[in-house]
Amino acid sequence: MKRLYLTLITLLPLIALGIWLSQQTTLESQRIELGASPAARTNNYLAMEYFLREQNIVTEVLPSLTGLPLPTSEQQTLIILSHDAQLINKQHTQLLDWVAHGGHLVLSAQHEALVNTHQSLLSHLGIKKYRVAELDDLERRQERKVSTVPATTETLLESAQLTRLYLENEQSPAYLAFNTQYHLEDTDNRAYAWANSQVATHMLQLSYGQGLVTVLNDFNLWQNSHIGQYDHAWLLWYLSQDSQVRLFNPPSQQGFFKLLWHYYAVACMLLLVLLLLGAWHAAPRFAPIQSATCTPRRQLIEHIQAGVLFNLRYKGQRSLLLSLQKDIKQRAQQRFPGFSSLAVAEQWQVLRQLSRQPVSLISHSMRPPATKKLSAQSFTQHVANLQQLRNAL
């Protein structure tokens, strides 16, 4: 009962915490309703679709990459926003065949592993992905020397680590905020256009058949919160101009536990706390073991002596002697069937053969005891003779 009270007292602040969390969740949901729409919260590239349609660019969202139609006379651009490397590499033959017929494929290396154990789409194009930390210091210094950005602007942009894209007949480059932790390398020297940051290359463009492949370091610059920064929207327009755009952006598959936590976070927390409290309540207490108080107990011999004295006091000597004689006859009956049907003299002879005791001791012990009370010495001697005969059997 004491532990139950302690458990209830512990639950009170937890219940208060649960109520506070539910209120915070309600306030957060109200704040979200005032902000982005549900479609924007589920699709990080929704602003990208709106921007393309505002530029009068025909935009279509593909449900899958299977059955992709070959490009016609009109130029087509396919932007793969999915990060599922297994799906993309599984369709790399079909995608490259689509590019070879005149399509423009735009994809990111964000899904590409640093160590490829299989033939991926980028490795088929001769493009490898490295960490910037793995690049040689000498190569970094050479890249800084060939930079054509003015010194004042270079100093300001070095802290932001922006990527610069230079175009012909343009006096200033386009600035893009790629993830500068990774570097794209054209191992086959097939790229004819690229964009570099202070330390690495983050965009490559190369020809494949009759089409074009553009590889970006990542697609974070086209997400809803970043597309309006720097020249991110301009790059999307530049890669999609005068073409029909197809976007492949399947929704990410969320597991059961992730969905459960997303919609029932407070209930999950309370359930977890209750499980922990239940485990604490049922767990053994790790404390010094208290030795059990040993109450004085009688030994077996003491129990026997007490029982004998009780029978002797309430039943008398003759009852105890008859019990011993009866026990002797039962043991003899077990060893010599038909013992009970023999005469008394014959029984004594059988007992002599079985116990190898003298007939005088047997006859003295097995006679019916007298009704009068024996002396203590005589009674003890009679009991000893009967026990000797019983043990001999």
Secondary structure, DSSP 8 states (H G I E B T S, - for coil): -HHHHHHHHHHHHHHHHHHHHHHHHHHHHHHHHHSS-HHHHH-TTHHHHHHHHHTT--EEEES-STT-----SS-EEEEE----HHHHHHTHHHHHHHHHTT-EEEEESTT--SS-SS--HHHHTTEEEEEGGGS-HHHHHHHHHT--S-HHHHHHHHHHT-EEE--TT-SS-EEE---TTEEEEETT--EEEEEE-SSSEEEEEEEETTEEEEEES-SGGGSTTTTTSTTHHHHHHHHHTTSEEEEE-------HHHHHHHH-HHHHHHHHHHHHHHHHHHS----------------HHHHHHHHHHHHHHHT-HHHHHHHHHHHHHHHHHHHSTTGGGS-HHHHHHHHHHHH---HHHHHHHHS---SS---HHHHHHHHHHHHHHHHH-
